[in-house]
Amino acid sequence: MRQIKVDRNWVFYSMMIHTWTPSEQQLPDSLYLDDRQNQALFIRHFIQPRFEPATNPAEVRAQYHMKESLRYCLNVYDERMNYDFNKVWLQLIEWTLSPTDRYKFLCHAWELLFPDEPWQMDALTMSWYVEVT
């Protein structure tokens, strides 16, 4: 099996906050992201469009890289990732507060984006993943 290269920064930067603008008319000026309904609104509006079916091979690869990076992060999430996630959120998303439980937020994102796919991995599967920066 070929190694799967993942990068937590793709999860924290590219996947989450690539195309958003705070002036989106469908969203309130501030979202309370500890509320699951607001999380779903945020995820569907800002993250899900990054996973629309792509035809360009580069976009397909980027989607795969983002998806597998998210899967990896969910399996190895620790205090350092929690700190990095919060730091990025505070720098780049000024109009809404970071969710208090960032891990649950990422789990919720996975559930909405890939409802029929498990994110949990066993030790053998984890050995296929290599983190790059």
Order of alpha helices (4+ residues) and beta strands (2+ residues): beta-alpha-alpha-alpha-alpha-alpha-beta
